[in-house]
Amino acid sequence: MRSLALLAVGFAVFGYAAQQVIFPAPLAGHFEKLAAAPGVNVTYTFRALGESASEYKLSLAKPNLFKLTLPTGFVQSDGKTLFTYRKKTNQYIETPLTDALVADFAKRPEVFAWSDYLAKKPGDGIAQAKVGASRTVQGNDVTQVDVTLKPGGTTGALFVDKKLGIARGYTLKTADKEYLAMATAIEIVPEAKPETFAFVAPAGAQKLEAAAPTASYGEVQAIMTATCMPCHNAERQRAGVILTNYEGVVAAVTPGNGAGSRLVKSLRASGAHRMPKNRDPLAEPQIQLIEKWIDAGAKKD
Ligand code: HEC
């Protein structure tokens, strides 16, 4: 500990402190325990403040194997392909897995404290961490660690189980919502079984085709008209964003850079307010269609 503290001072003197966040012991231990586990299964209740709690289940293994079961369906990766299943429509989508998709999944508020298992640099999204009080959560002794995330605005707390060394739950406060997750069971899997992440389509489920490689402005505008009104028309223009015409849509994007565009960030809730506000997120193929249109230059053709 002493040498760590000295190291921290050394970094500060040489001006590296900004990049190098030194985690307090319970948080560092949490990341180490996660990284060392062949697999992790968490059963937990998750809720947004003001909404009712539901049961969630998260399974993680290496490399890039995950499955999140939530009330509306599931999101699953077999390491090569991402499967998104919606119960309501009994439909699923297959998308080739990319690092960006893994990172997007890891950023979901529903998996916050445990998704660093998938990260190349666990804790990379944390700008500041501070040990808080010891407390008891559902009969388990935990240490609270308060965190502030990059790029700022989002704060949270992990409740690191003193016996287990892994977070038993967390709170997360984003720009527009507050979330609470509490595990009812956490299991460290002694031996990874990649075959348990193989996708099995639910009975009668229909496969949706992923977005076509090129999308037109007309298709993009149709999605905006169907899902972003009446909040982004000329009368309301929330956040100054108008999505009823080409000029307005283009002002919310960076042509050539779909993923870096404010509009796409809002659809994935990564670094912008989650949209469409207070409604279900768009299906991944719709987001990809918009992203590809922007990647291709956001042309009005
Ligand atoms: C029910 C109203 C509502 C709907 C529907 C809605 N928005 Fe918004 N939008 C807002 C509000 C309000 C803001 C300002 C930020 C906030 O309060 O969350 C906003 C902000 C934004 C921003 C700026 C975000 C930021 O953090 O910079 C973008 C981009 C955006 N909306 C895009 C969309 C898109 C795209 C859709 C449709 C898929 C959509 N919105 C649907 C109300 C809405």
Residues whose N, C-alpha, C, O or C-beta is under 5 A from the ligand:
A	BS01	HEC	D176 T227 C228 M229 C231 R238 A239 V241 A252 R262 L263 S266 A272 H273 M275 P276 K277
